[in-house]
Amino acid sequence: MEMESHNPYEDFQQSMLNMIIHDHLFSAPQLFQLLNCFLSLNSPAHHHLILSAFFHLSIHLSLPRHSFSK
């Protein structure tokens, strides 16, 4: 489903955070599955925003650095 957004970065970040909290997604495999879902469901034109939102959330949530080495 396509939607217009005045700030897609914030919308992606808020949506990811909501899903992480609601579904208790805290392991690296779960988070990467969430990231892949966002990437596959959205236009490649938005991938840089999705990746940036994911990166900033991972820092904000203090996810272990080694979780992202694979």
C-alpha positions, 0 to 999 in steps of 0.5 A, a space after each residue: 500500500 502506497 502512502 504519501 508522507 511529508 517525512 518518510 524517514 521519521 515514518 519509517 523509523 517510527 514504524 520500525 520502532 513500533 514493530 520492534 516494541 510490539 513484537 518484541 524483536 530484539 535478536 539480530 536475526 529478527 531485526 534483520 528480518 524486519 529490515 528485509 521486510 521494509 526493503 522488500 515492501 518499499 521502493 528502492 528510491 526509499 531504501 536509503 531512508 530505511 537503512 538510515 532509520 534502521 541504523 539510527 534505531 540500532 544506535 539509539 536502542 544500544 544494540 550490540 555491535 557484534 549483532 550486525 557483523 553477519 
